[in-house]
Amino acid sequence: MDTLVVSLRRSLAGVCRQLGRVIGLLVAVFLLFFLILESVGARELPPFSVLAPMCVMSLGLIVAFRWPLAGALVALAGYAGVGPRLWTSPLLLVPVAAVLDALGWLLGRNLPPAPHAPWRRRVVWVVWTLVALFFAVVGLALSYRPRPLGTAQVAQAGLEGTWHGNGHIAEVWVGPRRRIPVTLIVRADGTADATIGEAHLAGARVLSNRGALGRALNLTTDYALSGTLSGPIVPEWGLSCGACSMGFNVRDGRILGGMGSTCTEGARKPAPVNLGFRLERTP
């Protein structure tokens, strides 16, 4: 009976540790990749209230590879620091990985050395090979370098024209009017202007944002543009943003996409704002 219990504990500990490592590695790479994109795309570091918890979570998930319990506690501390509004986001995988790491550590405590089991080593190698292949494919898809659209590409995509619609700001801290009018003007040569509320973005250029592999995996968006918004989005409650990036697709004669930026509202410290929009062509 003791042998059965030890074997069961060892198996469960191994499963928890491997799942925790895989999930933790994926989340840590995602968080670091997000921070790099935000820093480069917005030409500035994210605010400290976002940067610090994400760095702590990434550090904890990486530390958990060597010290599972310590890494799990660090990752959970970083997760607690992001605030309740993000606890139900994909960041929920952080506590899942942390709990698996801690559970694997607890189940594996004070166990006698494991007998030689070649099949277990093979299973581990298969799992990590699949993880490596996943990162290789995703990395290859994300390595696509955005290219400006030419006249023929703009015509083929059906982007030329003036597009109007509304955007919705996801963040709950933004003032009472979170529906914002959005206008996008795309010219035949690929240059574009945009108006978000009462803020203007002029002289941008529409870029091809992904290749065939990225499209097959549904990563990022078909098109993107970036620039700096001038003027407040909503003057009456002081929402102002600086550098921004927009990504969008054309579906069934509509533009569906979103904008990300770092904004301030009155005396509030800068914080990320994400706006999703749906636009239709003006006849």
N, C-alpha and C positions, 0 to 999 in steps of 0.2 A: 504493500500500500504506500509506504514511504517512497519507494522508487517511482511509483506511478505519479505521486504528487510532485516529486522533484522534476520528473520529466515534463509534466504538464506546466509547471511554473517556468521551466527553462524554455519551453516552446512558446508560451505566451509572452515571456520577456523578449524573446527574439523577434516575434512578430511586431510587438509594440515598438521596439527599438528601430527596426527597419522601416516601419511605416512612419514613425516620427522623423527619422532621418530624411526619407524621401520627401515628405510633405514640408519639413523644415527647410530643406535645400531649395525646393521650388519656390517657397514663399520668400526666403532670404534673397535669392537671385532676383525675384520679381521686385521686391522692395528696393534693392540697390539699383536695379535698372530704372525703376520709376524715379528715384532721386536723381540719377544722372540725366534722364530725359528732362525732368523739370528744371534742373539747373542749367542745362544747355539750351533747351527750347525757350525758356523764359528769360534767358540771359541774366539770371540772378538765382541765388539760393532760395529754396522755399523758406518760409518763416520758421523760427526756432521751435515753435509749438508743434510743427509738423516734422521738422528735420530730426529733432532729438528722439521722440518716441520711435520713429522708423529705424533710426540707427541703432537704438537700444534693442529693438526687436530682432533686427538682422544679426547683431552681435550675439544675442542670446541663442538664437537658432544655430549659429555656427559653433559657439562654445559647447552646445549640447552634444556635438559629435564626440567630444572627449570627456566632458563632465556633464552627464545628462541632467542631473538634478539642478546643479548651479545654472546651467544654460536655460533650463525650463523656467526657473524663477526669474532670471533676467528678462527673458522674452515676455513673461506675463506682466512684469513691471512696465515694460515698454508698451504693451497692449493696453494696460490700464491708463497710460498717459495720453492716449489718443482721444479719450473722451467718449461718452456714451453714443454720440451721433454716428460714430464709425464702428461701433461694436457689432452691428449686424451686417457690415459690409464683407467683402471677401477676406478682410483681415481676420475674420472669425477662424480662419485656418491656423492662425498663430497659436491661440490657446489649445486648439486640437493637437497640433504638433507638440506643444509643451507638455500637455497632459500625457500623451503617448510616451514621450521621453521619460517623464517622471515615473509613470507606471512601469515601464520597462526596467528602470533602475530599481524600483521597489521589489518587483517580482524576481529580479536576478540577484538580489542581495543574499550573501551567505550560502550560495549554492556550491556544491562540490564541482570540481572541474568537469566539463562536459566530455563524454566519450567521443572518440573519433567518428564523425558522421559526414562522409564525403558529399552526400546529397544536399546537405544544408549549405555547404560552401558553393555548390553549383547553383542552388536557388538564389543565393545572395549575388553571385556573379550575373545571373540572368536579370535580376531586378535592377542592378546598377548599370548593366549594359543598356537596358531599356531606357533608364533615366538619361544616360549619356546620349543615346540616339534622339530622345525627345529634345534635349538641349541643343543638339547639333542641328536638327531640323528647324526648330524655332529660331535659333541664332542665324541660320542661313536666310530664313524668311525676313527677319528683322534687319539684316545687313543691307537690305535694298536701299540704295541711295536716292532720295527724292530728286526728281528732274523737272524742270519747268515744262509746262505744256506748250506745244506749238499750235499754230493756227489750225492745222488739220486735226490734231488731237482734241482741241476745244470743240470743233465742229462735230467730230465723231461722238464725243461724250454728251453733246447737246447742252453744254454749259452756258453758252453765250446768252446774255439777256439780263433782265432785272428780276430778282427773286424777292418775294416778300413773305413774311410769316411771323410767328411768335416763338420766343424762346422761354424756357422755364428754368429758373435758377434752383438747383437742387439743395443748396445749403439752407438750413432752417434759420440761421442767425441773420440772414439778409432780411431787410425791411418788409413791410406788409405787402408790397406789390412785387411779387416774384415773377410775374409774366412780363416779358420784355419784348417790344417789337424789334424785329431783325430784318435788315435789308442787305442783300448781296448783289452787287453789279459785276458781272463778268464780261469782259470785252473779247473780241475775236482773237486778239494776240495773247490772251492768257493773263493779262493784268486785271486786277480786281480792286474794288472798294467795298467796304462794309460799314454798316451803321448798326450799332448795338445800343438800343435805347436812344440816348442822345450823344453817345460817344462815336467817334469816327475813326476808321482805319483806312488810310489812303495809300496808294502806290504799292499794294501787295501783289504777289504773283502766285497763281494757282500752280501747285506742284502735283505731279504723279507720285503717290505716296506708298505704293506697294506693287510688287510683281505678281506673277502668276501663283507662286508658292504661298505668298502671304494672303492672296485672295482665296486660295483653296482652303487654307487654315482659318480664314476669317480673322486675320490679325490686322490691326490698325484700320485705316480707311483708304478708299481709292484716291482721294484728293485731299490736299492740305494747303493752308496758307498761314502766314504768321506776320506779325507786325506790332506796332504800338498804338494803343487806343488813345486818342486825344479827347479830353473833356470827360466829364462824369457821365456814367450810364444813366443814372437817375439823379438829377441835381437836387430835388427837394429832400432826399434823405442821404445825400452825400456819398453814394456808391461810386468810387472811381477805381479804375484798373489801369495797369501799365501795359507791359509786353504781354501778348496773348498768342495763342496758337489755335487754329481751327482745323478740324478734320471732318470730312463729309463724304457721303455716297449719293449717287443719283439713282432713285428707285421709282419706277412707274411715273415718270414726269415730275417727281418731287425731289428736293434736296433734303436729306436727313443727316444730321450731324451734331456736333457739339463744339464748344469753345472752352478752353481752360486758361485761367489767368490768376494772378495774385492781386487781390483788391483790398481796399479799405472802405470802411463805412463810418463817417464821422471821426470820432477819436479812437475807434477800434484799431487794434494792431493789424498789420497786413495778414490776410488769410487766403487760402485757395478758394476760388469760386469756379464752379462748373455749370455751364449753361447748355442745355440740349435744345435743338431747334428743328422745326419742320417748315420748309419754305416751298412756295409755289411760284411758278413763272408768271409775271405780269404780262398780259397780252399787249 
